[in-house]
Amino acid sequence: MQEWSTQEQLDNTTAETPLMATAGATADSGVDLRADTYGTFNTVRIDEEKQWRLNRDGTSRPPSVSSRDSHDRPKVFTRKIVMITVALGIFTYHSMTYDHLLPIFLQDERFSQNHESIFTMPGGLGLTTQSVGVIMSVNGLIALFIQAIVFPLFASWLGIWKTFVMVTALHPVAYFIVPYLAFVREAALYPAVYACLTLRNFTSILAYPVLLIMLKEATSSPTVLGKVNGLAASAGAACRTIAPPIAGYLYCIGSQIDFTGLAWWGSAFVALVGAVQMVTIRRTKNKTATVKPMANFIRPAMHDECNEDIVHIVVRDAEDV
């Protein structure tokens, strides 16, 4: 408030408290659910199918007591929103562990494998800091390509729900295979590393915006987006807090028992729990998300989407209940 402000100016002044950003792992930027990008380069439009009930003379039918109460006080933390938030928290946890473990595993000392046991992995890949830097740079390029090109294509071909099911089911595989890089010969090591990173980026980069889109689709009213966004942001922050120390502890225990894959398999187990938890989420059927890609040259490969908000009008006699 300025000292020259009048009472009339103060009465007509509004202020908006910004929402806490919903974020995934360190590679996922904070996202406001009111925006149309959902952490990607692309614009996402959500179309809704509605139903209006009218009298024969065109006037609106008075809502019942139950529907009036639900309209006046939209539900915030519904079962679907809670389950999607749990899925977002599980994803944030195991995605954060991958970001934490990867550079450690790449630089950890590599031991010669003189045995055939797949349960003995005493170290990592023994790469230099320079080599790790190159791998992380290529990893960034892979992530950019998947976010800008692959995500819009799969969202168009499969839809948001099927894309979510696919990447959630593939998440455990992305963690399970990483420790076996220690068994790969040096000549094929780098292609194998990039193959693992491609699978991981494919699953994580597609999963993050898809979860946010599903969360907004499940929201009953725009007026409750602040609370839903806060719940998702809090869940993500809590999982980002506990993921690194737990993953680091498991890696330390694994090093002592000559099995550094313990930490990776721990993350794979959490991802498997997320895949099982997926069955508790019900699909939102009256809303459809359409992705408009930033790269115009891929639009011919996408399905033509001309969805708009659809309103079903039901006309009944005034005396009908």
Backbone hydrogen bonds, N-H to C=O, Kabsch-Sander energy under -0.5 kcal/mol:
donor,donor_aa,acceptor,acceptor_aa,energy
5,S,2,Q,-1.5
10,L,6,T,-1.9
11,D,7,Q,-2.1
12,N,8,E,-1.3
13,T,10,L,-1.2
22,T,31,V,-3.2
23,A,21,A,-0.5
28,D,25,A,-1.7
29,S,27,A,-0.6
31,V,22,T,-2.1
33,L,31,V,-0.6
35,A,32,D,-2.0
40,T,37,T,-0.9
43,T,292,K,-2.1
44,V,36,D,-3.6
45,R,290,T,-3.0
47,D,45,R,-0.6
47,D,288,T,-3.2
49,E,286,N,-3.2
50,K,48,E,-0.6
50,K,310,I,-3.6
52,W,312,H,-3.2
54,L,52,W,-0.5
54,L,314,V,-2.9
55,N,59,T,-3.2
56,R,316,R,-0.8
58,G,55,N,-1.8
61,R,53,R,-1.8
68,R,64,S,-2.8
69,D,65,V,-2.2
70,S,66,S,-2.1
71,H,67,S,-1.9
72,D,68,R,-2.6
73,R,69,D,-2.3
78,T,76,V,-1.5
82,V,78,T,-2.4
83,M,79,R,-2.4
84,I,80,K,-2.4
85,T,81,I,-2.3
86,V,82,V,-2.3
87,A,83,M,-2.2
88,L,84,I,-2.4
89,G,85,T,-2.4
90,I,86,V,-2.6
91,F,87,A,-2.4
92,T,88,L,-2.5
93,Y,89,G,-2.3
94,H,90,I,-2.2
95,S,91,F,-2.3
96,M,92,T,-2.0
97,T,93,Y,-1.9
98,Y,94,H,-1.5
99,D,95,S,-1.8
100,H,96,M,-1.8
101,L,97,T,-2.8
102,L,98,Y,-2.3
104,I,100,H,-0.5
105,F,101,L,-2.9
106,L,102,L,-2.3
107,Q,103,P,-1.5
108,D,104,I,-1.6
114,N,112,S,-0.9
120,T,117,S,-0.8
121,M,119,F,-0.6
121,M,258,D,-1.8
124,G,109,E,-1.5
125,L,105,F,-2.2
126,G,108,D,-2.4
127,L,106,L,-2.9
132,V,128,T,-2.3
133,G,129,T,-2.2
134,V,130,Q,-2.0
135,I,131,S,-2.3
136,M,132,V,-2.6
137,S,133,G,-1.8
138,V,134,V,-2.5
139,N,135,I,-2.3
140,G,136,M,-1.7
141,L,137,S,-1.8
142,I,138,V,-2.5
143,A,139,N,-2.2
144,L,140,G,-2.3
145,F,141,L,-2.2
146,I,142,I,-2.3
147,Q,143,A,-2.4
148,A,144,L,-2.4
149,I,145,F,-2.5
150,V,145,F,-1.2
151,F,146,I,-2.9
153,L,149,I,-1.3
154,F,150,V,-2.5
155,A,151,F,-2.5
156,S,152,P,-1.6
157,W,153,L,-2.9
158,L,154,F,-2.7
159,G,154,F,-0.9
162,K,158,L,-0.5
163,T,159,G,-1.8
164,F,160,I,-2.1
165,V,161,W,-2.3
166,M,162,K,-2.4
167,V,163,T,-2.4
168,T,164,F,-2.1
169,A,165,V,-1.8
170,L,166,M,-1.3
171,H,167,V,-1.1
174,A,170,L,-1.5
175,Y,171,H,-1.0
176,F,172,P,-2.4
177,I,173,V,-1.8
178,V,175,Y,-0.6
180,Y,177,I,-0.8
181,L,178,V,-2.2
182,A,179,P,-1.5
183,F,180,Y,-1.4
184,V,181,L,-1.3
188,A,185,R,-1.1
189,L,186,E,-0.9
190,Y,186,E,-0.5
192,A,188,A,-1.7
193,V,189,L,-2.6
194,Y,190,Y,-2.6
195,A,191,P,-1.9
196,C,192,A,-2.1
197,L,193,V,-2.3
198,T,194,Y,-2.2
199,L,195,A,-2.1
200,R,196,C,-2.3
201,N,197,L,-2.8
202,F,198,T,-2.4
203,T,199,L,-2.0
204,S,200,R,-2.8
205,I,201,N,-2.4
206,L,202,F,-1.1
207,A,203,T,-1.7
208,Y,204,S,-2.0
210,V,206,L,-1.3
211,L,207,A,-2.5
212,L,208,Y,-1.8
213,I,209,P,-2.6
214,M,210,V,-2.5
215,L,211,L,-2.0
216,K,212,L,-2.1
217,E,213,I,-2.5
218,A,214,M,-1.7
219,T,215,L,-0.5
219,T,216,K,-0.8
220,S,75,K,-0.5
224,V,221,S,-1.7
225,L,222,P,-1.2
228,V,224,V,-2.2
229,N,225,L,-3.0
230,G,226,G,-2.1
231,L,227,K,-2.3
232,A,228,V,-2.4
233,A,229,N,-2.6
234,S,230,G,-2.3
235,A,231,L,-2.3
236,G,232,A,-2.4
237,A,233,A,-2.4
238,A,234,S,-2.3
239,C,235,A,-2.0
240,R,236,G,-2.3
241,T,237,A,-1.4
242,I,238,A,-1.7
243,A,239,C,-1.7
246,I,242,I,-1.6
247,A,243,A,-2.6
248,G,244,P,-2.8
249,Y,245,P,-2.2
250,L,246,I,-2.3
251,Y,247,A,-2.1
252,C,248,G,-2.1
253,I,249,Y,-2.5
254,G,250,L,-2.5
255,S,251,Y,-2.0
256,Q,252,C,-1.5
257,I,253,I,-1.4
258,D,255,S,-0.8
259,F,254,G,-4.1
260,T,121,M,-3.2
262,L,259,F,-1.7
263,A,260,T,-0.9
264,W,260,T,-0.7
265,W,261,G,-2.9
266,G,262,L,-2.0
267,S,263,A,-1.8
268,A,264,W,-2.2
269,F,265,W,-2.1
270,V,266,G,-1.8
271,A,267,S,-2.5
272,L,268,A,-2.1
273,V,269,F,-2.2
274,G,270,V,-2.0
275,A,271,A,-1.8
276,V,272,L,-2.1
277,Q,273,V,-2.8
278,M,274,G,-0.9
279,V,276,V,-1.4
280,T,277,Q,-1.9
281,I,278,M,-1.6
282,R,280,T,-0.5
285,K,283,R,-0.8
288,T,47,D,-2.9
290,T,45,R,-3.2
292,K,43,T,-3.7
292,K,290,T,-0.5
295,A,148,A,-0.5
296,N,294,M,-0.9
298,I,295,A,-1.3
299,R,296,N,-1.5
301,A,298,I,-1.1
302,M,299,R,-1.6
305,E,303,H,-0.5
306,C,304,D,-0.6
310,I,48,E,-1.4
312,H,50,K,-2.9
313,I,311,V,-0.6
314,V,52,W,-3.3
314,V,312,H,-0.6
315,V,313,I,-0.6
316,R,54,L,-2.3
320,D,317,D,-1.4
